Structure formats: C-alpha cells, structure tokens
Amino acid sequence: MNKRIVSLTLAVLLMLSLLSVSVYAADGETGETASTETVLNVKVPVQVTIEGPGQNDTVTIKVEAESTGAPLPEGSSDGVYEKTVKGVGKFDLSLDFSELGVYTYTITQLPGNDPYAVSYDKTTYKLTVYILNEDDVVTSTVVLEDDKGNKVDVALFHNVYKKPYIPPTTYDPPVKKIVTSRNGVAPANDPFTFVMIPNQPSAPMPINPDAKVDSNTGALYMTKYGPGEYEFGTMYFYESDAGSTYTYTIREIPGDNTSYSYDSMIYTMTIQVYLIGYQVYVDVEYQDATGNEVDKAVFTNVYRGIDIPPRPPVTPTPKTGDNTNLILWIALLVISAAAICAILVIRRKRQRG
C-alpha cells in the first residue's frame, strides 16, 4: 500500500515538473503551454559595406518572420520589418521574446537606387532563435546561416561598385531621291549613287554591307535604284563618344546617263553626342550648301528623255529679184521676139512682090 502511495506521489511530482518545462514543436512553432513572464531581448548584428565610390547609395534591409508569432521590431507590418541603411552602416536587429519556442526569420537586402553602377549582395540569411527554459532559467540561442548553410556572426551585405554597361545608341542617316520628268517618263530602276564623307578620321560611320568604303578617306558610297527614301546604314555611338561633335558631307555622284540632269547640292550633317544618366543620346542637324537647316539630304534629278541631235541650221538662199517681175520680163522678151519675127516675114514678102 505504501509503495503504491509513493509511486503515485512520484508520478504526480513528475507531471508537475513536466508542466514547468518548455514545450515547442519540432517545426519551429511556438510552444502552446510554456511561457515566460519576463521579456528576453535578442540582438542580431546586420552590416552593409560597399566596395568602391558609391558610399552614399541607400539600401533597405528586409527582415521577414517565417514562423507564427515571431516578434519583430516596432514599425513592422504584415510580418515584415524594413530598415534603411545609407552607404556603409551597421545596426542591431532587436527582437523581444515573451514566449518560449523556436522562431525563424529571413534577412535580405533590397536593391538600391543605382542598379547600373552597383552590384548588390543577394545573400539570403536564415535566422533561428531558440527561447528555452532550462532549469527554470529562460535562455536564448541564436543561429545565423547564409544561403550556403554556413554559420556566421553577422548578416553582412557586401555591395560592389561596378562600371555600368551603357548600351550604344543608333542612328540611320536618311537620303531621299526625287526624279522629275521634262520629256517622257523616267525609268523606275535607274541607278543613283550617294556618298557620305566623314570630316573627322574618328567619326563613326554607318554599317552597310551593300555599300563601298574608300579605305583612304573612309567615305561610304551607296547605290540605289529609282526614286525613293533610303538609309546609309546604322551608326553606333558609345559612351566614349559622349561630348564629341562629328560632321559629314553628303552629296550625289553624277552618273553618266545623259538623259538626266543630276542634283549638285552638298549637305552637311552634324551629330552631337551626349550622355544623360546611363543613356547615350545624339542630336542631328542637316544644312544645305546655302546654310539653311533641312530635315534630310534630298536630291532632285530631272529626266530629259533620250537626247536627239538637233537639226543642222538651213542656210537661206539669197534673193536675186522678185519672181513676179522675172515672169513679166520673160513675157515681154517673148512678145518682142515674136514682133521682130513678124516684121521680118512682112519685109520678105514685099521684096518678092
């Protein structure tokens, strides 16, 4: 009987002792029965560094609670706490725990405002905080791991300033051919040749596999057929061209078709290159030979038709008199001759008689 009482007493004491021990779920959820009466504060260091000149860049550290009931600093919302850090900085993530359990978090860095110039650290840290009751003493154990599973003491985000890649901008210089007819209809596919000459040796030139390039002058010769609007090709302007001004001469090469009168206009194309932020821009202007600004190089040819040699001039025969008077004189001469003949005949008859 006494043994039963003793066993029962020991069992009750064991149950009471179990009720005072922390109970927490294996998946990290907060224990339902155990609790603490005091608040236990845990500080986790977070640091941001940058390599290079971008010391004034601003980034945001994001702390997100992954387990139910995980406390966050004041100012958090919907289980997320964000802290802004300017340039290089360090702060302690302060967490107050009032319940026993296992709490998990993720700590990441949001990209800053200069993604072209700075390579931002994309490490995701996993933070696990164990709040336990050991022999009626509430203790905390902090485990901080990077995304490779390495245990670390500080959630460190190391950003690197890099030279940003700035893509080039492009421009396709246009040219327009107009054909008017003075005589007949111009053929639709007659060839016309245009040339674009750089006025500086370093001036970018169009890329056109169908055109011919003079290796000495860098001039580009483009042949097109019939009237229409064409482009010399694609020009590329890079960051290194920023601040430069390039000029070009554009004109038409006269052909050997004598049916045309070729346009002799000479145009000047000026291209200014500048950089705004991380974008290359160009400003293009055209001027004709008289200095007037125009939209593009336009050449107008006149079709005269097939050349016909002119008739040789007729040399007029000089006049020797009036034709009417000539006829009158001839008539008088005939009458005179007839009269003379009649007189001679009458005389001969009289002599015979």
C-alpha positions in Angstrom: 0.0 0.0 0.0 2.8 2.4 1.0 4.6 1.6 -2.3 1.5 2.5 -4.3 1.2 5.8 -2.5 4.9 6.5 -3.1 4.6 5.6 -6.7 1.5 7.8 -7.2 3.2 10.7 -5.4 6.3 10.4 -7.7 4.1 10.3 -10.7 2.3 13.5 -9.7 5.6 15.2 -9.0 6.9 14.2 -12.4 3.8 15.6 -14.1 4.2 18.8 -12.3 7.8 19.1 -13.2 7.0 18.4 -16.9 4.5 21.2 -16.9 7.2 23.7 -15.9 9.5 22.6 -18.8 9.4 24.4 -22.2 7.4 22.6 -24.9 7.9 23.5 -28.5 7.1 21.9 -31.8 9.7 20.4 -34.0 8.8 22.5 -37.0 9.6 25.8 -35.2 6.2 26.8 -34.0 5.9 28.5 -30.6 5.1 26.2 -27.7 1.5 26.3 -26.6 1.8 25.5 -22.9 5.1 27.0 -21.9 5.5 30.8 -21.4 7.8 33.3 -19.8 6.8 36.1 -17.5 9.9 38.2 -18.4 10.8 39.6 -21.8 14.0 38.3 -23.3 15.8 40.6 -25.8 18.0 39.2 -28.6 20.2 41.4 -30.8 21.4 40.2 -34.2 24.0 42.4 -35.9 23.4 43.4 -39.5 26.1 45.2 -41.6 26.2 46.8 -45.0 29.5 47.5 -46.8 30.3 48.8 -50.2 33.4 48.4 -52.3 34.1 51.4 -54.5 32.9 55.0 -54.7 29.2 54.5 -54.1 29.3 55.4 -50.4 26.1 57.4 -50.5 23.9 54.7 -52.0 20.8 53.8 -50.0 19.7 50.2 -49.5 16.9 48.6 -47.5 17.3 45.5 -45.2 14.3 43.3 -45.1 13.5 41.0 -42.1 10.6 38.7 -42.6 9.1 36.4 -39.9 8.8 32.9 -41.2 7.3 31.3 -38.1 4.0 32.1 -36.5 4.2 34.6 -33.7 7.8 35.6 -34.3 8.2 39.0 -32.9 9.6 41.9 -34.9 10.8 45.4 -34.1 8.4 48.3 -33.8 7.3 49.6 -37.2 6.9 46.2 -38.8 3.8 45.4 -40.9 2.4 42.0 -42.0 5.3 40.1 -40.6 7.9 42.3 -42.4 10.3 44.8 -40.9 12.5 47.1 -43.1 15.5 49.1 -42.2 17.1 51.7 -44.4 20.9 52.0 -44.5 22.7 54.7 -46.3 26.0 53.7 -47.8 28.1 51.9 -45.2 26.3 51.1 -42.0 25.6 48.7 -39.2 22.7 48.1 -36.8 21.4 45.5 -34.4 18.2 43.8 -35.2 16.5 43.9 -31.8 13.9 41.2 -31.0 11.9 40.9 -27.8 10.6 37.4 -26.9 8.0 36.7 -24.3 7.1 33.2 -25.3 9.2 30.0 -25.3 9.7 28.5 -28.7 11.7 28.4 -31.9 11.4 31.4 -34.2 12.7 31.7 -37.7 13.4 34.7 -39.9 14.9 35.5 -43.3 17.1 38.6 -43.7 17.7 40.0 -47.2 18.8 43.2 -48.9 16.6 45.0 -51.4 18.4 46.5 -54.4 19.4 50.2 -54.1 18.7 53.1 -56.4 21.7 52.6 -58.7 21.5 49.1 -60.2 23.6 50.0 -63.2 26.6 51.1 -61.0 26.4 48.8 -58.0 26.3 45.1 -57.8 24.1 44.4 -54.8 24.6 41.5 -52.4 21.8 39.0 -52.9 22.6 36.8 -49.9 19.6 35.4 -48.0 20.3 34.8 -44.4 18.3 32.4 -42.2 17.9 33.4 -38.6 16.7 30.9 -36.0 16.2 31.9 -32.4 15.6 29.3 -29.7 13.9 30.6 -26.5 14.2 27.8 -23.9 13.5 27.1 -20.2 16.4 25.3 -18.8 16.2 24.5 -15.1 13.7 27.4 -14.7 16.1 29.7 -16.4 15.0 31.2 -19.8 17.8 31.1 -22.3 18.2 32.1 -25.9 20.3 30.5 -28.6 20.8 32.4 -31.9 21.8 30.6 -35.1 22.5 32.7 -38.2 23.3 31.0 -41.5 24.0 32.3 -45.0 22.3 30.8 -48.1 25.1 28.2 -48.3 24.4 26.9 -44.9 27.5 28.4 -43.3 27.0 29.7 -39.7 28.0 33.4 -39.4 28.0 36.0 -36.6 26.8 39.0 -38.7 24.3 39.3 -41.5 26.8 41.0 -43.9 25.8 42.5 -47.2 28.8 43.5 -49.2 27.9 45.6 -52.3 30.4 46.3 -55.1 30.5 49.4 -57.2 31.0 48.5 -60.8 31.4 50.4 -64.0 27.9 50.2 -65.5 27.4 48.9 -69.0 25.9 51.7 -71.1 24.4 50.4 -74.4 25.2 52.5 -77.5 22.5 54.5 -79.3 22.0 54.1 -83.0 21.1 56.4 -85.9 20.3 55.7 -89.6 21.1 58.8 -91.8 18.4 59.1 -94.5 18.7 60.3 -98.1 15.8 61.0 -100.4 15.8 60.8 -104.2 13.3 62.7 -106.3 13.0 62.4 -110.1 11.0 64.8 -112.2 10.5 64.4 -116.0 10.8 67.1 -118.6 10.3 64.8 -121.5 8.8 61.3 -121.4 8.7 59.0 -118.4 11.8 58.2 -116.4 12.7 54.5 -115.9 11.8 53.2 -112.5 15.1 51.4 -111.7 17.9 53.7 -112.9 20.9 53.7 -110.5 21.8 56.7 -108.4 24.9 56.8 -106.2 25.3 58.8 -103.0 28.4 59.4 -100.9 28.8 60.2 -97.2 32.2 61.5 -96.2 33.4 61.9 -92.6 35.1 65.1 -91.8 37.0 63.6 -88.8 39.0 60.4 -89.1 37.5 59.1 -85.8 33.9 59.8 -86.8 31.6 56.8 -86.6 30.4 55.6 -90.0 27.3 53.6 -91.0 27.4 49.8 -91.2 26.1 48.8 -94.7 27.3 45.6 -96.3 26.0 46.6 -99.6 27.9 49.9 -99.8 31.5 50.5 -100.8 34.0 52.2 -98.5 37.1 54.1 -99.5 39.9 52.8 -97.4 41.8 56.1 -97.6 39.1 58.7 -96.8 36.5 56.4 -95.1 33.9 57.7 -97.5 30.9 55.4 -98.0 29.3 55.0 -101.4 25.8 53.8 -101.7 24.0 52.9 -104.9 20.2 52.8 -105.0 17.8 52.2 -107.9 14.9 54.6 -108.8 13.4 57.4 -106.7 12.6 56.8 -103.0 13.8 57.2 -99.5 16.9 55.3 -98.4 19.3 55.0 -95.4 23.1 54.9 -95.5 23.1 52.3 -92.7 23.2 52.0 -88.9 25.6 54.2 -87.0 26.6 53.3 -83.4 27.5 55.9 -80.8 29.0 54.7 -77.5 29.7 56.2 -74.1 33.2 57.1 -75.2 31.7 59.3 -77.9 29.9 61.5 -75.4 30.9 65.1 -75.6 32.0 64.7 -79.3 30.7 66.5 -82.4 31.0 64.8 -85.7 30.4 66.3 -89.2 29.8 64.6 -92.5 29.4 65.7 -96.1 26.6 64.1 -98.2 26.2 64.6 -101.9 25.2 62.7 -105.1 27.8 61.4 -107.5 26.7 62.5 -111.1 26.1 59.5 -113.3 26.9 59.0 -117.0 23.3 58.9 -118.2 22.9 61.9 -120.4 19.1 61.7 -120.0 19.4 63.1 -116.5 20.4 66.4 -115.0 21.9 65.5 -111.7 21.5 67.5 -108.5 24.7 69.1 -107.4 23.6 70.1 -103.8 26.0 69.4 -101.0 24.7 68.8 -97.4 26.5 68.9 -94.1 25.3 66.6 -91.3 26.3 67.4 -87.8 25.9 64.9 -84.9 26.4 65.8 -81.3 26.7 63.0 -78.8 26.0 63.4 -75.1 25.3 61.3 -72.0 22.4 61.6 -69.6 22.5 59.2 -66.7 23.2 55.8 -68.3 21.8 56.6 -71.7 23.7 57.9 -74.8 21.8 60.5 -76.9 22.5 62.1 -80.3 21.3 65.4 -81.7 21.4 65.5 -85.5 21.2 68.6 -87.8 21.3 69.0 -91.6 22.3 72.1 -93.6 22.3 72.6 -97.3 25.1 74.4 -99.2 23.5 77.8 -98.5 23.4 77.2 -94.7 19.7 76.6 -94.4 18.6 73.9 -92.0 16.7 71.0 -93.6 15.3 67.7 -92.4 17.4 65.4 -94.5 19.5 65.2 -97.6 17.2 65.4 -100.7 18.4 65.2 -104.3 16.2 66.0 -107.2 17.2 64.9 -110.7 15.5 66.0 -113.9 14.8 63.4 -116.6 15.1 64.9 -120.1 14.4 61.8 -122.1 16.5 60.5 -124.9 18.8 63.1 -126.4 18.0 63.8 -130.1 20.8 65.6 -132.1 19.4 69.0 -133.2 18.8 69.5 -137.0 21.6 71.5 -138.7 20.5 75.1 -139.5 19.3 75.7 -143.0 21.3 78.4 -144.8 18.8 80.7 -146.7 19.4 81.3 -150.4 20.0 85.0 -151.1 17.2 86.6 -153.3 18.1 88.0 -156.7 14.8 89.7 -157.5 11.1 89.4 -157.4 9.7 86.3 -159.2 6.8 88.2 -160.4 9.0 90.8 -162.2 11.0 87.9 -163.7 8.0 86.4 -165.3 6.9 89.7 -166.7 10.3 90.3 -168.3 10.2 86.8 -169.9 6.8 87.6 -171.3 8.0 90.8 -172.8 11.0 89.1 -174.3 8.8 86.5 -175.9 6.4 89.2 -177.3 9.3 91.2 -178.5 10.9 88.3 -180.3 7.5 87.4 -181.9 7.1 91.0 -183.1 10.6 91.0 -184.7 9.8 87.8 -186.4 6.6 89.2 -187.8 8.3 92.3 -189.2 10.9 90.2 -190.9 8.3 88.0 -192.6 6.4 91.0 -193.9 9.5 92.6 -195.4 10.4 89.4 -197.3 7.0 89.2 -198.8 7.2 92.7 -200.1 10.6 92.2 -201.6 9.3 89.2 -203.5 6.4 91.0 -204.8 
